[in-house]
């Protein structure tokens, strides 16, 4: 998988072949075909591994998030999302650019749905501290806003992934929606 990721990042999707992956990994193409019958399947497996790494960070922090006050929880959720997108950001960029070819939207949708369910759980537990009472809608907006802005940063402004001002502004935006003054 590491060889596949290196080639995908270094050479792009067009130049990515199972033969090149096997060569770089020091394996036979026949061995690779035992696991992946096409380059699309191999890229889909890379995407799944990448998404699992990212969601693993969110899942690990969930118990701490549930007991935090709103501003602190929102900020930490955004920090976790930004950190998750800093895991192999070049690979993440390739996935964003090439996903229509791979067509594995199901894994991404499942992760977004899980993130939304986790956010909704938090919002329900803190209902007395927030203004919007449609927790499903609020969770959807929170997760998708953070995800969209984070993806935009990965693609166009990777410097934003470690920018405190970006983190502060996004936190203020989400908290302003949840707790308008």
Secondary structure, 3 states (H helix, E strand, C coil): CHHHHHHHHHHCCCCCCHHHHHHHHCCCHHHHHHHCCCHHHHHHHHHHHHHHHHHHHHHHHHHHHHCCCHHHHHHHHHHHHHHHHCCCHHHHHHHHHHHHHHCCHHHHHHHHHHHHHHHHHHHHHCHHHCCCCCHHHHHHHHHHHHHHHHHHHHHHCHHHHHCHHHHHHHHHHHHHHHCCC
